[in-house]
Amino acid sequence: MDMEGGLMKQSDMKRKSENIKIALVNPRIEMYSSTLPPLGLLYIAAVLEKSGHKVRIFDIYPYDDRDITSLINYNPDIVGLTALTDYWSRAQHIARAIREKISDCTFIAGGVHITVKPEDSLKGLDADIGVIGEGEYTMLELCDRLANGSDWRGTNGIIYRDQKGKFIRTEPRMLIEDLNELPFPARHLLNFEDYLVPPGIIRGHWSEHSTTLMTSRGCPYKCIWCGSQSTFGRKVRRRSVENVIDELKQIIRDHGVDTVWFVDDTFTLNKRWVLEFSEQLLANKIKLSWGCQAHVNTADEEMFQAMKKAGLIQLDFGVESGSDKVLKALKKRSSRDAAKRAFKIVRKVGLRAMATFMFGSPTETEDDVEATMSLAREIRPSFASSFFITPYPGTELMQMAEDNNWISSDDKIGAGLKKRPMLKIHFSEKELYKIRTRFQSMFIYRNFFSLLFNPRYVVKAFSLFAGYPIGIILGLRKFLKTFVVDDFFFEFLIYYVRERSKRKKAAIAHSVELK
């Protein structure tokens, strides 16, 4: 890369902003991401559009390179690629195509993986610039400077290599203090109907048009496996109730949304805000089903009652373990008793609750596993799911894993990509699989067969399955490997969403041919 005077072919960039073509690229991952719009990129796109830049978004399916071809044909001047650890290999595949086919573009990479491993990420993607932290205003400043032909190297919050190949990291960019400043996500840049597919994003609740929405950034908790604070910090910054209500009105008007999942790390942190929000949903006659994540310590009967009255149907709690010893080691700032209290309140109010648990934690023994099993039975969640704890780059858990040689070099590189157990401290990989299978077997009825008592859901689900028999076969094949029923449904949903999109595109193409 020739860094003299800026990036490659800097002279070609000296045009007006409206003539610079910007492509924002998201490598989709499996499971639910097939129906979740890339909110982060949509916010960046909205900020760029507001300043007059021409932007397109490419939300690229796994195992399908047709959208990469569309990206290449667009021939953008600037490419912004987001990368999470979970799809690092896919991001590298797309990056190679960018470098080979549109080599004269300015290639900018951002996302959590770049933020926590900036130098390795820049090398791994062969990107010109890396964006560290929140990307909206950093990307805007970069695009403004590149479009005007000015020196971009003074932009805060970036990393790049100088002419000698030395990494240069600029001053950090301050977090966005007032989230109300941000325009609403640029959903119009996607074929948004493709993301509103049934059965929806809240388990067991059939929705024709469901989507996600953010009301806050930042989390005060210090859980050792979570990397959220790397990008968004520990200070919670929250949008105003009025601002959120306005966005809800927009997506209902423009897209017919009937269900929303709020993606905040912990939606229920500020009781006063939640009560006001619930009150305004009713005052504005917004008829919406919704769900969110909550911490067991925030459980409050008055708040949950108000939320239910305003359309809340489900709360998700990261219970993680039934052992106070393990919870303390995870720095979860919760307890077995707090979980029992939270689920007691949920049942009293009459809400549904999902409980998630993790196995394979550093201090977890057989006694701790049994404590988790007993707590899961005692709190009686509406749905339950379990995962293997994963040491993501940039987290305290990864540092512990490296310091104690709990993780191999290969696993360090692929942490988050591999769905198998990463930490095998007190249990072998085979034993951890057996623990998870045993746990999921406890909840087969609650997770799946309980839906049989919902005739509307059953009829619609049967119709959906009947239209995608190959998805059933793929789901069964996955189930026979893991014997976890969740894996059957996840595999089916991956195929269903991808195939549904293909059929829709084919139908549109056929219609055009007939005309």
RAVEN-V719415 format. One record per pair of residues at least 12 apart in sequence whose C-alpha atoms are under 6 Angstrom apart, sorted by the first residue. I is the first residue (numbers start at 1). J is the second residue. Records with the same first field share a line. If there is no record, write none. Layout:
I=J / J
This chain:
3=163
13=147 / 149
14=147 / 148 / 149
15=147
17=53 / 147
18=53 / 54
21=54 / 76 / 77
22=55 / 76 / 78 / 79
23=55 / 56 / 57 / 76 / 79
24=57 / 79 / 80 / 81
25=57 / 58 / 59 / 81
26=59 / 82
27=60
28=60 / 61
31=490 / 494
35=195
42=185 / 186
43=185
44=136
46=185 / 186
48=140
77=105
78=105 / 106
79=107 / 108
80=108 / 109
81=109
82=109 / 110 / 111
83=111 / 113
84=112 / 113
85=113 / 416
86=416 / 417
92=125
95=125
107=127 / 128
108=127 / 128 / 129 / 130
109=130
110=130 / 131
115=132 / 133
116=394
129=159 / 160
130=158 / 159
131=158
132=157 / 158
133=231
134=231
156=170 / 171 / 172 / 173
157=170 / 171 / 172 / 173
158=170
179=239
180=239
196=209 / 210
209=257 / 258
210=257 / 258 / 259 / 260
211=260
212=260 / 261 / 262
213=262
214=262 / 263 / 264
215=239
216=237 / 238 / 264
217=232 / 236 / 237
218=232 / 233 / 234 / 235 / 236
219=234 / 236
220=234
223=330 / 331 / 332
224=330 / 396 / 397
225=391 / 395 / 397
227=395
241=277
258=288
259=288 / 289 / 290
260=290
261=290 / 291 / 292
262=292
266=293 / 294
267=293 / 294
268=294
278=307 / 310
282=310
288=311
289=311 / 312
290=312 / 313
291=312 / 313 / 314 / 315
292=315
293=315 / 316
294=316 / 317
295=317
296=339 / 342
299=342
301=345
313=351
314=352 / 353
315=353
316=353 / 354
317=355
318=355 / 356
319=355 / 356 / 357
320=356 / 357 / 358
321=357 / 372
322=336 / 371 / 372 / 375
323=368 / 371
340=379
343=379
352=382
353=381 / 382
354=381 / 382 / 383 / 384
355=384
356=384 / 385 / 386
357=386
358=386 / 387 / 388 / 389
359=388 / 389
360=388 / 389
383=446 / 447
388=421
392=415
437=484
471=492 / 495
472=492
475=488 / 491 / 492
476=488
